[in-house]
Amino acid sequence: MAIARYPAFVLDCPDPAALATFYGAVLDWPVSVRDGWAEIRADYGDCIGFQKVDAYTPPRWPGQDVPQQMHLDVNVDDLDEAESAVIALGATKHEHQPGTTFRVFLDPAGHPFCLCVD
């Protein structure tokens, strides 16, 4: 028997609505915003939450002075097309690119995330 129906990840950030809007557009999931909290949820249940942290400090990847602790991998069909799309939404491409089957970006709050192809 499963304990939970589906996982939910929560990211700290300075502006939950802005970060939920960014990832909602990346994943094409609807956005829900409340005071100090926002979330995006897939039709099948997966959820990512975003909570407001007033003294938020973004991770400094790849160094570990302020570790990332977690990051999202987003599987895509075309890296170039997906790169253009996330940059248009407000992501920045990180200067350190350690692989060829994925690309590392920073979301608008500074969290690293990867666009990946198989």
TAURSUL-V587055 format. One record per residue. N is the residue number from 1. RES is the residue in one letter. SS is DSSP state (a for helix, b for strand, c for the rest). D_CENTER is the distance of its C-alpha to the mean C-alpha in whole Angstrom. Layout:
BEGIN
N_RES_SS_D_CENTER, N_RES_SS_D_CENTER
END
This chain:
BEGIN
1_M_c_30, 2_A_c_26, 3_I_c_25, 4_A_c_22, 5_R_c_21, 6_Y_c_18, 7_P_c_15, 8_A_b_13, 9_F_b_10, 10_V_b_10, 11_L_b_8, 12_D_b_11, 13_C_b_11, 14_P_c_14, 15_D_c_13, 16_P_a_12, 17_A_a_13, 18_A_a_12, 19_L_a_8, 20_A_a_9, 21_T_a_10, 22_F_a_8, 23_Y_a_6, 24_G_a_9, 25_A_a_11, 26_V_a_9, 27_L_a_10, 28_D_c_13, 29_W_c_12, 30_P_b_15, 31_V_b_13, 32_S_b_16, 33_V_b_16, 34_R_b_19, 35_D_c_20, 36_G_c_17, 37_W_b_15, 38_A_b_13, 39_E_b_12, 40_I_b_11, 41_R_b_13, 42_A_c_14, 43_D_c_18, 44_Y_c_19, 45_G_c_17, 46_D_c_14, 47_C_b_12, 48_I_b_9, 49_G_b_10, 50_F_b_10, 51_Q_b_13, 52_K_b_15, 53_V_c_16, 54_D_c_19, 55_A_c_19, 56_Y_c_16, 57_T_c_16, 58_P_c_12, 59_P_c_13, 60_R_c_15, 61_W_c_14, 62_P_c_16, 63_G_c_19, 64_Q_c_19, 65_D_c_20, 66_V_c_17, 67_P_c_15, 68_Q_c_12, 69_Q_c_13, 70_M_c_10, 71_H_c_7, 72_L_b_6, 73_D_b_8, 74_V_b_9, 75_N_b_12, 76_V_c_14, 77_D_c_18, 78_D_c_18, 79_L_a_16, 80_D_a_18, 81_E_a_18, 82_A_a_14, 83_E_a_14, 84_S_a_16, 85_A_a_14, 86_V_a_10, 87_I_a_13, 88_A_a_15, 89_L_a_12, 90_G_c_12, 91_A_c_10, 92_T_b_12, 93_K_b_13, 94_H_c_14, 95_E_c_18, 96_H_c_18, 97_Q_c_17, 98_P_c_19, 99_G_c_19, 100_T_c_20, 101_T_c_18, 102_F_b_15, 103_R_b_13, 104_V_b_11, 105_F_b_9, 106_L_b_8, 107_D_c_6, 108_P_c_9, 109_A_c_9, 110_G_c_9, 111_H_c_7, 112_P_b_7, 113_F_b_6, 114_C_b_9, 115_L_b_10, 116_C_b_13, 117_V_c_17, 118_D_c_19
END
